[in-house]
Amino acid sequence: MDDEGRERNEPERQFNATGVKVRYNPNEIDGSLILSTDIKMVFSSDVQIEKGDLVLVDEVWLRVIEPNPVKPADIVLCYQSQLRT
């Protein structure tokens, strides 16, 4: 789905991405937008991470809920993505 609620169909793509898995702080978990089972993954900016991408982490497929690019100007430094099973 795009930001306006319309479903979008794009061909699957495979790529390798480098990242670091971290847990959300308890004060960030609200039970609706961020669940206690969600994982924060910080990815390098080598590959564009998008909503709906599937990521294999510790032999479990997780979906990107929010890519959250860290972008202070026109250049993406990294992605602090929210992942969910």
C-alpha positions, 0 to 999 in steps of 0.5 A: 500500500502506498501512503494514500491507501492504494495497493501497489504491485511491484515485481519482487527484487532480491538484494543483499543489505548490511545492517545491525539488529537492535531492540526498541527501548521500552518507552518507544513501544506503544502497542499499536504503531510499535509492538513489543515483538518489532525489531529495529534494524539499522541498514547502510544506505547502499540499497534503498529499503522500502515499505513491504520489503522482506528481510531475512534476519536470523533465519526468520523473514520479517517485513519492513513496516517503516523504512525510516531513512536518516536523511538530514539533507538530500543524502540518505545516511542509513535506514532505521527500519521497523521490522515485523513478523 
